[in-house]
Amino acid sequence: MTRAGLGKDIAENGIAPARVGVVVSSGIGGLGTITRQQTVLDSRGPARVSPLLIPMMIGDLAAGNLSIRYNAQGPNMGLVTACATATHSIGEALWMIKRDDADIMIAGGSEASIVPIGLAGFSSMKALSTRNDDPQHASRPFDANRDGFVMSEGSGVLILEELEHAKKRGANILAEVVGYGATGDAFHITSPNPEGIGAASAITTAMRHAGINPEDIDYVNAHGTSTSLNDKYETKAIKRALGEAAKTVSVSSTKGATGHGLGAAGALESIACLKAIQNGLIPPTINYETPDPECDLDYTPNKAREKDVKVALNVNLGFGGHNGALLFKRFEG
């Protein structure tokens, strides 16, 4: 909030609290709280369960707490779409501003699910890497020898603001959010569509709203989970959406370095897109050693690359067939 030029109480900045909203959520919610309180219940009985259990376990309280902290009285909610949660939160916040429900939106995602039950669940479904003897190289998006993702925790939040409102108060504008697409695969609870149809449709929807052509996109921050199915199907989606431009666009998955932040991933990777625009630097896909014939794009292997980035695309996909795409564009003033 400080970087956006906003204080702890929105009203102190001369901004009507009713014109500031929050869409921040989690893909899973307070999983650690649930497991800890279940232990309390089993060992000490129901009277010892924390009265804060319910508020701490439900995903919408991230948005609720932020609204209380900053006196944001506008649209307030949490969206849950698994690993696309933060992407959809930012995208839906964009539309709330576009339809004049708010001037400023606090949008993003947060996740803290590295607890035994969370790890066990993902492990049981064979989604996690088993490269336990070499953890630093376990997350290897698009590599032929990838064997699953590495869970991580964190949060990412963007401050979205109507352009003229931001300019009037002299806000520090990092970039413009110019496009958003959201679609469903209607295919499988965990696997993306094998032809990448749903993810491609989210990308093309974002381009349509932005008025941007495939060749205008300089960088794609892919979902790139380091799982066998996601990476090859997402490659198909990018090729389907961008056509010939897919052969030359710079792509990377920052999950090789950060792990998979689940419901926070879309916000963390949107920030990576903004930094690529600001710094003219494509972040690399680390741990890329062995090319996969089914993953044949330019994944920016292992080393960051200097490039003039005017338009960046962020793609995130969630269990349940949830697809989200965001387009960011350099602000030209």
C-alpha positions in Angstrom: 0.0 0.0 0.0 2.9 2.4 0.8 4.3 1.9 -2.7 0.9 2.8 -4.2 0.9 6.0 -2.1 -1.8 4.8 0.2 -1.8 4.9 4.0 -3.3 2.6 6.5 -6.7 4.3 6.4 -7.9 5.0 2.8 -9.9 8.0 4.1 -6.7 9.7 5.2 -5.6 9.9 1.6 -8.8 11.7 0.6 -10.3 8.6 -1.1 -13.8 7.5 -0.3 -13.6 4.2 1.4 -16.7 2.9 -0.5 -14.7 3.3 -3.7 -11.9 0.9 -2.6 -12.5 -2.9 -2.7 -10.6 -6.1 -2.1 -10.5 -9.4 -3.9 -7.8 -11.5 -2.3 -8.2 -15.2 -1.6 -6.5 -18.6 -1.2 -6.8 -21.8 -3.1 -7.3 -23.9 0.0 -7.8 -21.7 3.0 -6.4 -22.1 6.5 -5.4 -25.7 6.1 -2.8 -25.5 8.9 -5.4 -24.0 11.3 -7.8 -26.9 10.5 -5.3 -29.6 11.1 -4.0 -28.0 14.4 -7.5 -27.5 15.7 -8.5 -31.0 14.8 -5.6 -32.2 17.0 -6.9 -30.0 19.8 -10.4 -31.4 19.3 -9.2 -35.0 19.4 -6.9 -34.6 22.4 -8.7 -32.0 24.6 -12.3 -31.9 23.4 -14.6 -29.4 21.6 -14.5 -26.8 24.4 -10.8 -26.2 23.7 -11.2 -25.6 20.0 -10.3 -22.0 19.2 -13.3 -19.6 18.7 -11.2 -18.2 15.8 -11.2 -21.6 13.9 -13.9 -20.7 11.5 -12.6 -17.2 10.6 -9.1 -18.5 10.2 -10.0 -21.5 8.0 -12.2 -19.8 5.4 -10.5 -18.3 2.4 -12.6 -15.1 2.2 -11.1 -13.8 5.4 -8.0 -12.7 3.6 -10.2 -10.1 1.9 -12.1 -9.4 5.0 -9.1 -8.7 7.1 -7.5 -6.5 4.5 -10.7 -4.4 4.2 -10.8 -3.9 7.9 -7.1 -3.0 8.1 -7.4 -0.4 5.3 -11.0 0.7 5.7 -11.8 -0.5 2.2 -15.6 -0.5 2.1 -16.1 -1.3 -1.6 -16.6 -4.7 -3.3 -15.1 -7.4 -1.0 -14.8 -11.1 -1.7 -12.6 -14.1 -2.1 -12.6 -16.2 -5.2 -11.5 -19.8 -5.1 -10.3 -21.4 -8.4 -7.5 -23.6 -7.1 -4.2 -22.5 -8.6 -5.8 -19.9 -10.8 -7.3 -18.1 -7.7 -5.0 -15.0 -7.7 -5.2 -14.6 -11.5 -9.0 -14.6 -11.4 -9.0 -12.3 -8.4 -6.9 -9.7 -10.3 -9.0 -10.2 -13.4 -12.3 -9.8 -11.7 -11.0 -6.8 -9.8 -10.2 -5.2 -13.1 -13.9 -5.6 -14.2 -15.1 -4.1 -11.0 -13.2 -1.0 -11.8 -14.3 -1.1 -15.4 -18.0 -1.2 -14.5 -17.4 1.7 -12.0 -18.0 -0.2 -8.8 -14.6 1.0 -7.5 -11.7 3.3 -8.2 -9.1 1.1 -6.5 -9.0 -2.6 -5.9 -6.6 -4.6 -3.7 -6.3 -7.9 -5.6 -4.2 -11.1 -5.4 -3.8 -14.3 -3.4 -2.1 -15.9 -0.5 -1.4 -19.5 0.4 0.2 -21.4 3.4 -0.5 -25.1 2.9 2.8 -26.8 3.6 1.5 -29.0 6.3 1.5 -32.8 6.5 -2.0 -33.3 5.2 -1.5 -30.9 2.2 1.8 -32.6 1.3 0.3 -36.0 1.7 -2.7 -35.2 -0.5 -0.6 -33.9 -3.4 1.8 -36.7 -3.0 -0.9 -39.3 -3.1 -2.2 -38.0 -6.4 1.4 -38.1 -7.8 1.6 -34.3 -8.4 4.7 -33.7 -6.4 8.3 -34.2 -7.5 10.0 -37.2 -5.8 13.5 -35.8 -6.5 14.1 -35.7 -2.7 17.9 -36.4 -3.1 18.3 -33.2 -5.1 15.6 -30.8 -4.0 17.3 -27.7 -5.5 16.7 -29.2 -9.0 13.4 -30.9 -8.3 11.2 -28.2 -9.9 12.1 -28.3 -13.6 9.3 -26.9 -15.8 9.2 -28.1 -19.4 12.2 -30.4 -18.9 11.9 -33.9 -20.3 12.8 -35.3 -16.9 10.3 -33.3 -14.8 8.3 -35.4 -12.4 6.1 -33.0 -10.5 5.9 -29.7 -8.7 7.4 -28.4 -5.5 5.0 -26.8 -3.1 5.7 -23.3 -1.8 4.0 -20.7 0.3 3.6 -16.9 -0.1 1.4 -14.1 -1.1 1.2 -11.5 -3.8 -1.1 -8.4 -4.0 -1.5 -5.8 -6.7 -3.2 -2.4 -6.3 -5.4 -1.8 -9.4 -6.6 1.7 -10.0 -8.7 3.4 -12.6 -6.2 5.3 -14.8 -7.4 8.8 -14.5 -7.9 8.4 -10.8 -4.3 7.2 -10.4 -2.9 10.0 -12.6 -4.8 12.6 -10.7 -3.4 11.7 -7.3 0.1 11.1 -8.8 0.2 7.3 -8.1 3.3 5.3 -9.0 2.0 3.4 -12.1 3.9 0.2 -12.8 1.9 -1.0 -15.9 -1.6 -1.3 -17.3 -3.8 -4.3 -16.9 -5.3 -4.4 -20.4 -6.8 -7.9 -20.8 -8.3 -10.8 -18.8 -9.7 -14.1 -19.8 -11.4 -16.8 -17.8 -12.6 -20.2 -19.2 -13.3 -23.7 -18.1 -12.0 -27.0 -19.6 -15.1 -29.0 -18.7 -12.8 -32.0 -19.1 -11.2 -33.4 -15.9 -10.8 -32.5 -12.2 -7.0 -32.4 -12.4 -5.8 -32.8 -16.0 -5.9 -29.9 -18.4 -7.6 -30.5 -21.7 -5.0 -32.4 -23.8 -5.4 -30.0 -26.8 -5.1 -26.9 -24.6 -8.4 -25.7 -25.8 -9.6 -24.0 -22.6 -6.3 -22.3 -21.7 -6.0 -21.1 -25.3 -9.5 -19.6 -25.1 -8.6 -17.7 -21.9 -5.6 -16.3 -23.7 -7.5 -15.3 -26.8 -10.2 -13.7 -24.6 -7.6 -11.6 -22.8 -6.2 -10.5 -26.2 -9.6 -9.6 -27.5 -10.4 -7.4 -24.5 -7.0 -5.8 -24.8 -7.1 -5.3 -28.5 -3.7 -7.0 -28.7 -2.5 -9.4 -31.5 -0.4 -12.5 -30.8 2.7 -10.8 -32.3 2.4 -7.9 -29.8 3.1 -10.2 -26.8 6.8 -10.1 -25.8 6.8 -12.5 -22.8 4.6 -15.3 -21.5 4.9 -16.3 -17.8 3.5 -19.8 -18.1 1.8 -21.8 -15.4 4.6 -24.4 -16.0 4.1 -26.6 -13.0 6.8 -29.1 -13.8 4.2 -31.9 -14.1 4.1 -34.2 -17.1 0.6 -33.2 -18.3 0.5 -29.5 -17.5 3.6 -28.5 -19.3 2.9 -30.3 -22.6 -0.8 -29.3 -22.7 0.0 -25.7 -21.8 2.6 -25.7 -24.6 -0.2 -26.7 -27.0 -2.4 -24.0 -25.5 0.1 -21.3 -26.2 0.7 -22.5 -29.7 -3.1 -22.7 -30.3 -3.6 -19.1 -29.0 -0.6 -17.4 -30.5 -0.2 -19.3 -33.8 3.0 -18.5 -35.6 4.0 -15.9 -32.9 4.4 -18.8 -30.4 7.6 -19.7 -32.2 9.4 -16.5 -31.3 7.8 -15.3 -28.1 9.8 -15.6 -24.9 8.3 -18.0 -22.4 9.3 -19.0 -18.9 8.0 -20.6 -15.8 9.3 -19.0 -12.6 8.1 -22.0 -10.6 11.5 -23.5 -11.2 12.8 -20.9 -8.8 9.8 -20.2 -6.5 8.0 -23.5 -6.4 4.3 -23.7 -6.9 2.5 -21.1 -4.7 -0.9 -22.6 -5.4 -3.6 -20.0 -4.9 -0.9 -17.2 -4.7 0.8 -18.3 -7.9 -1.1 -16.0 -10.2 -0.2 -12.9 -8.2 3.4 -13.8 -7.7 3.8 -14.5 -11.4 1.9 -11.3 -12.3 4.5 -9.4 -10.3 7.2 -11.3 -12.3 5.5 -10.0 -15.5 5.5 -6.4 -14.2 9.2 -6.7 -13.3 10.0 -8.0 -16.8 8.3 -4.9 -18.2 10.1 -2.6 -15.9 13.5 -4.1 -16.1 13.6 -5.3 -19.7 14.6 -8.8 -18.4 13.0 -12.2 -19.1 13.2 -14.4 -16.0 14.6 -17.8 -16.8 13.2 -21.3 -16.5 15.8 -22.8 -14.2 16.8 -26.5 -14.0 16.1 -26.9 -17.8 18.5 -29.5 -19.0 16.8 -32.0 -21.3 14.5 -30.7 -24.1 11.1 -32.5 -24.4 9.9 -32.9 -28.0 6.4 -32.2 -26.8 7.5 -28.9 -25.2 9.1 -27.1 -28.1 8.9 -23.3 -27.3 11.6 -20.9 -26.2 11.5 -21.4 -22.5 14.4 -19.0 -21.7 16.5 -21.8 -20.2 18.5 -21.2 -17.1 19.7 -17.6 -17.7 17.7 -14.4 -17.7 17.6 -12.6 -21.0 17.6 -8.9 -21.8 14.6 -8.0 -23.9 12.4 -4.9 -24.4 9.1 -6.1 -22.9 6.1 -3.9 -23.7 3.4 -6.6 -23.3 3.5 -9.6 -20.9 1.0 -12.4 -20.6 0.5 -14.4 -17.4 -1.3 -17.8 -17.6 -2.5 -19.9 -14.6 -4.5 -23.1 -14.6 -6.3 -24.7 -11.7 -7.7 -28.1 -10.7 -11.3 -28.3 -11.9 -10.4 -26.9 -15.3 -10.2 -23.3 -14.3 -8.1 -21.2 -16.7 -7.0 -17.6 -16.3 -5.0 -15.2 -18.4 -3.9 -11.6 -17.7 -2.2 -9.2 -20.1 0.0 -6.4 -18.8 1.2 -3.5 -20.9 3.9 -0.9 -20.3 2.4 2.4 -19.2 3.5 5.0 -21.8 2.3 8.0 -19.7 
